[in-house]
């Protein structure tokens, strides 16, 4: 199963980008023996429309245009806060259902449009706090890598 990230907002060449890239590279190397292939990060600019609802609709339309057939997991403040083993199991469940593509979507400052939330196979959150876009990418990259290590029985994740 191919796993990709779709992000509203662009990461500049900052330490956070280097850290996110490091974890995503680790995931790209650890995933294939588990049937998980990293397909990369697709970035799109934040909408400049007037209202939050218009911005979310425009950003959702761009994401929907980029989605193939497969699962969609939104990083959303209303989402479920999963422990790392449960996050790994969520990915494994999508893979084991025979999905060919799984997309993780990081929304813009206004969040995700209701139309996307209703299409998503899961909504997850990295806690009750609001995190900057750059940090969410780092945390998602690390959790993808951690999920691969959990699924492979590697000792990176210790309980």
PyMOL commands that set and color helices and strands:
alter all, ss='L'
color gray80, all
select helices_A, chain A and resi 15-34+52-66+84-96+114-119+133-152
alter helices_A, ss='H'
color red, helices_A
select strands_A, chain A and resi 2-8+37-44+71-81+101-106+122-125
alter strands_A, ss='S'
color yellow, strands_A
deselect
rebuild
show_as cartoon
